Amino acid sequence: MLYYLIALFVIALDQITKWLIVKNMEYGESIEIINNFLYITSHRNRGAAWGILEGQMWFFYVITIIVIVGLVYYLQKMGRQSVLLGVSLGLMLGGAIGNFIDRIVRKEVVDFIHTYIFSYNFPIFNVADSALCIGVGLLIIYMFLEEKLAKERKNG
């Protein structure tokens, strides 16, 4: 199914970019791409977003397995209902697996996309994190659209 290919693409891109960072940059090294906006910075994270729950690897293993099983279940059950829903679930599946691979293999997640948004030093992230966020955003859009359609059907 197309949505599993999206997940595989995310996983491959995520792991290749992380491998390039680990092999070619020292921890903490930063390369300016766009001054005061975008940098490639070699960073590691042993927690979740923004380093929360650092060192709780078993917690992340359990939660990630539950999330992956849930995403596969919904892809199988509802993936054909909507392209938007399928793409959303595929992106989230790829992102979850990408960071899960890091936690299993490296015992930490490799992050490297470093941005400054209106001078705010945004936490460093990676391709898997991006896929997860975009997938969740698309899921929210899907849910709003479905709610709107349900109201129209009820009223119409």
C-alpha positions in Angstrom: 0.0 0.0 0.0 1.1 3.5 -0.8 1.0 4.7 2.8 3.6 2.0 3.9 5.8 3.3 1.1 5.6 6.8 2.5 6.6 5.4 5.9 9.5 3.5 4.4 10.6 6.7 2.6 10.5 8.6 5.8 12.5 5.9 7.7 15.1 5.7 4.9 15.5 9.5 4.7 15.6 9.9 8.5 18.2 7.2 9.0 20.4 8.3 6.0 20.5 11.9 7.3 21.2 10.8 10.8 24.0 8.6 9.6 25.5 11.4 7.6 25.4 13.7 10.7 27.0 11.0 13.0 29.8 10.2 10.5 30.6 13.7 9.3 30.1 16.0 12.3 31.4 16.3 15.8 28.8 16.5 18.5 27.8 20.2 19.0 29.3 21.2 15.6 27.1 23.5 13.6 26.9 24.5 10.0 25.2 27.7 9.0 22.7 27.2 6.1 20.7 30.5 6.4 22.1 33.1 8.8 20.0 33.6 11.9 17.4 31.1 10.7 18.6 27.5 9.7 21.6 25.5 10.8 22.7 21.9 10.7 23.8 21.1 14.3 24.9 17.7 15.6 22.9 17.0 18.7 21.7 14.0 20.7 18.5 13.6 22.7 18.0 10.8 25.3 14.4 11.9 26.0 11.3 12.9 24.1 10.6 16.3 22.7 12.7 19.0 24.2 14.5 16.4 26.2 11.7 15.6 28.6 11.8 12.2 30.4 15.5 11.9 29.6 16.8 8.4 30.3 13.4 6.7 30.4 14.2 4.4 27.4 11.9 1.5 28.5 9.0 3.9 28.7 9.8 5.1 25.1 10.1 1.5 23.9 6.7 0.5 25.3 4.9 3.7 24.2 6.5 3.5 20.7 5.5 -0.1 20.2 1.9 0.8 21.2 1.9 3.7 18.8 3.3 1.7 15.9 0.7 -1.1 16.5 -2.1 1.5 16.6 -0.9 3.3 13.5 -0.7 0.0 11.5 -4.1 -1.0 12.8 -5.7 2.3 11.6 -3.8 2.1 8.3 -5.3 -1.3 7.7 -8.7 -0.4 8.9 -9.2 3.1 7.6 -6.3 3.9 5.3 -8.4 3.4 2.2 -11.1 5.8 3.4 -9.1 9.0 2.7 -5.8 9.8 1.0 -5.3 12.6 3.6 -5.8 10.1 6.5 -3.6 7.5 4.9 -0.7 10.0 4.2 -1.1 11.3 7.8 -0.8 7.8 9.3 2.1 6.9 6.9 4.1 9.9 7.9 3.5 9.3 11.6 4.4 5.6 11.3 7.6 6.5 9.5 8.5 9.1 12.1 7.8 6.8 15.0 9.9 4.0 13.6 12.7 6.3 12.6 13.2 7.6 16.2 12.5 4.1 17.5 15.5 2.7 15.5 17.7 5.4 17.1 16.6 4.5 20.6 17.3 0.8 20.0 20.6 1.1 18.1 22.1 4.3 19.6 20.3 4.6 23.0 19.7 8.2 21.9 18.0 10.1 19.1 20.2 12.0 16.6 18.9 15.5 16.0 20.3 18.1 13.6 17.8 20.5 12.1 18.3 23.7 14.1 16.2 26.8 13.5 15.7 30.2 14.9 12.1 31.4 14.4 11.8 35.1 15.1 15.0 34.9 17.1 13.6 32.0 19.2 16.1 29.2 19.4 13.8 26.3 18.5 14.7 22.9 19.9 16.9 20.8 17.4 14.9 18.1 15.6 15.2 15.6 12.8 13.4 14.1 9.8 11.4 11.7 11.9 10.2 14.5 14.2 9.2 16.5 11.1 7.2 13.6 9.7 5.5 13.1 13.0 4.5 16.8 13.3 3.3 17.0 9.6 1.4 13.7 10.1 -0.3 15.0 13.2 -1.1 18.3 11.5 -2.7 16.4 8.5 -4.7 14.2 10.9 -6.1 17.3 12.6 -7.1 18.7 9.2 -8.7 15.4 8.3 -10.6 15.4 11.6 -11.9 18.9 11.0 -12.9 18.1 7.4 -14.7 14.9 8.6 -16.6 16.9 11.3 -17.6 19.5 8.7 -18.9 16.7 6.3 -20.8 15.0 9.1 -22.5 18.3 10.0 -23.4 18.9 6.4 -24.9 15.4 6.0 -26.9 15.9 9.2 -28.2 19.3 8.1 -28.5 18.6 4.5 
